[in-house]
Amino acid sequence: MAMVVATATQESGQQQGIGVEGNQFLTFCLGDELYGIDILRVKEIKGYMAITKIPNMPSHIKGVLNLRGTIVPIIELRTKFGMATIDYTAFTVIIVVVVRDRIMGLVVDSVSDVVNIDKRDVHLPPEFGEKVDVSFLNGIGNSGGKLIALLEMERLLSDGDLQDASAAVAA
């Protein structure tokens, strides 16, 4: 069963980051950590379903699924972030997003909420030195006393990831 969250209606190149007044973010969990994606990137949320595996793909690209006639590459964020894999549960979902005009699915442990985060409540990501890459974070948001790592989808999914995902669709 799919729940439509938002339709990404922006034209190419006009994807929004953190605006003057702040934005709405879909929040989700990976383990005990809370992450957020700009709601304008989210097309829908689907319960986890069978994914067709594609040989010779990087481990974080789980395969593809057919979403109403569109073949969508699926990326497991736990693996992408170097986290331990877990068994999927009834709460495991696929968040269907638009990245650089491509539709992709992200497997996450669970969806939490849609929150408004004012620009004043977004802080720059901490710097850990050269060995730790945090370039995929737009910032750290504070909402209701909880810290949310706000993901920048353009930087989270590298050109290599997008090429691999395109190869998975073409297979």
C-alpha positions as CSV (number, residue, x, y, z in Angstrom):
1,M,0.0,0.0,0.0
2,A,1.5,3.4,-1.0
3,M,1.0,6.6,0.8
4,V,1.5,9.6,-1.4
5,V,3.4,12.3,0.5
6,A,4.2,15.0,-2.0
7,T,4.8,15.5,-5.7
8,A,8.1,16.9,-6.7
9,T,6.9,19.6,-9.1
10,Q,10.0,21.7,-9.3
11,E,11.8,22.1,-12.6
12,S,15.3,20.7,-13.1
13,G,17.9,22.7,-11.3
14,Q,15.4,24.4,-9.0
15,Q,15.5,21.8,-6.2
16,Q,15.3,23.6,-2.9
17,G,17.7,23.5,-0.1
18,I,16.9,25.2,3.2
19,G,14.9,28.2,2.4
20,V,14.5,31.6,4.1
21,E,11.6,30.5,6.3
22,G,12.7,26.8,6.7
23,N,11.3,23.7,5.2
24,Q,9.3,20.6,5.8
25,F,11.3,17.4,6.2
26,L,10.2,13.8,6.1
27,T,12.1,12.2,9.0
28,F,13.1,8.5,9.2
29,C,15.1,6.2,11.4
30,L,18.2,4.2,10.8
31,G,18.9,2.4,14.1
32,D,18.6,5.1,16.8
33,E,19.5,7.9,14.5
34,L,17.0,10.3,13.0
35,Y,17.4,11.7,9.4
36,G,15.5,14.1,7.3
37,I,14.8,14.6,3.6
38,D,13.3,17.7,2.1
39,I,9.7,16.8,1.6
40,L,9.8,18.2,-2.0
41,R,12.1,15.4,-2.9
42,V,9.7,12.7,-1.7
43,K,7.2,11.2,-4.2
44,E,5.8,8.5,-1.9
45,I,6.4,6.0,0.8
46,K,5.9,2.3,0.2
47,G,5.9,-0.7,2.6
48,Y,8.9,-2.9,1.9
49,M,8.3,-5.2,-1.0
50,A,10.3,-7.8,-3.0
51,I,13.2,-6.3,-4.9
52,T,14.7,-7.8,-8.0
53,K,18.4,-8.2,-7.5
54,I,20.8,-7.2,-10.2
55,P,24.2,-9.0,-10.4
56,N,27.5,-7.1,-10.0
57,M,26.0,-4.0,-8.3
58,P,27.6,-2.4,-5.3
59,S,26.3,-3.8,-2.0
60,H,24.2,-0.7,-1.2
61,I,22.2,-1.0,-4.4
62,K,19.7,-3.7,-3.5
63,G,18.2,-4.0,-7.0
64,V,15.1,-2.6,-8.7
65,L,11.3,-2.7,-8.3
66,N,8.5,-2.0,-10.7
67,L,6.5,1.0,-9.5
68,R,3.4,1.3,-11.7
69,G,5.4,0.6,-14.9
70,T,8.6,2.5,-13.9
71,I,11.7,0.5,-13.0
72,V,13.1,2.1,-9.8
73,P,16.6,1.4,-8.4
74,I,16.6,0.7,-4.7
75,I,19.4,1.9,-2.4
76,E,19.7,0.6,1.2
77,L,20.9,3.6,3.3
78,R,22.2,1.4,6.1
79,T,24.7,-0.2,3.8
80,K,25.5,3.2,2.1
81,F,26.3,4.6,5.5
82,G,28.4,1.6,6.6
83,M,25.9,0.5,9.3
84,A,25.2,-3.1,10.2
85,T,22.5,-4.7,8.2
86,I,19.4,-5.9,10.0
87,D,16.4,-8.1,9.2
88,Y,13.6,-6.1,7.7
89,T,10.5,-5.6,9.8
90,A,6.9,-4.5,9.3
91,F,8.2,-0.9,9.8
92,T,10.8,-1.1,7.0
93,V,9.8,1.1,4.2
94,I,11.0,2.4,0.8
95,I,11.0,6.1,0.4
96,V,10.7,7.0,-3.3
97,V,12.6,10.2,-4.0
98,V,13.6,12.3,-6.9
99,V,17.3,13.0,-7.3
100,R,18.7,14.9,-10.3
101,D,15.4,14.2,-12.2
102,R,15.7,10.4,-11.5
103,I,13.3,8.4,-9.4
104,M,15.0,6.2,-6.7
105,G,14.0,4.2,-3.7
106,L,15.7,4.4,-0.3
107,V,15.3,1.5,2.2
108,V,15.0,2.8,5.7
109,D,14.2,1.2,9.1
110,S,11.1,3.3,9.6
111,V,9.5,6.6,8.8
112,S,9.0,8.9,11.7
113,D,7.1,12.2,10.9
114,V,6.9,15.2,8.7
115,V,8.4,18.2,10.6
116,N,8.8,21.9,10.0
117,I,12.3,23.1,10.8
118,D,12.9,26.8,10.9
119,K,16.1,28.1,9.3
120,R,17.2,29.3,12.8
121,D,17.1,25.7,14.0
122,V,19.4,24.4,11.4
123,H,23.1,24.3,12.2
124,L,26.1,23.6,10.1
125,P,27.2,19.9,10.2
126,P,30.2,19.4,12.6
127,E,33.6,19.0,11.1
128,F,35.4,15.8,12.0
129,G,38.5,16.4,9.9
130,E,39.4,15.0,6.5
131,K,38.8,11.4,7.3
132,V,35.1,11.8,7.9
133,D,32.9,13.0,5.0
134,V,29.8,14.9,6.1
135,S,29.4,16.7,2.8
136,F,26.1,14.8,2.3
137,L,24.6,16.8,5.2
138,N,22.7,20.1,4.7
139,G,22.9,20.6,8.4
140,I,21.7,19.4,11.8
141,G,18.2,20.4,12.5
142,N,16.6,20.7,16.0
143,S,12.9,19.9,16.2
144,G,11.1,19.2,19.4
145,G,14.4,18.7,21.3
146,K,15.6,16.0,18.8
147,L,18.5,16.4,16.5
148,I,17.9,15.5,12.9
149,A,20.7,14.9,10.3
150,L,19.3,16.7,7.2
151,L,20.4,14.9,4.1
152,E,21.4,16.7,0.9
153,M,20.3,14.1,-1.7
154,E,22.5,15.6,-4.5
155,R,25.6,15.0,-2.5
156,L,24.5,11.8,-0.7
157,L,24.1,9.9,-4.0
158,S,27.3,10.4,-5.9
159,D,27.6,10.4,-9.7
160,G,28.9,6.8,-9.4
161,D,25.8,5.8,-7.4
162,L,23.5,7.4,-10.0
163,Q,25.4,5.6,-12.8
164,D,25.2,2.3,-10.9
165,A,21.5,2.9,-10.3
166,S,21.0,3.6,-14.1
167,A,22.9,0.4,-14.9
168,A,20.6,-1.5,-12.6
169,V,17.5,-0.1,-14.4
170,A,19.0,-0.9,-17.8
171,A,19.8,-4.5,-16.8
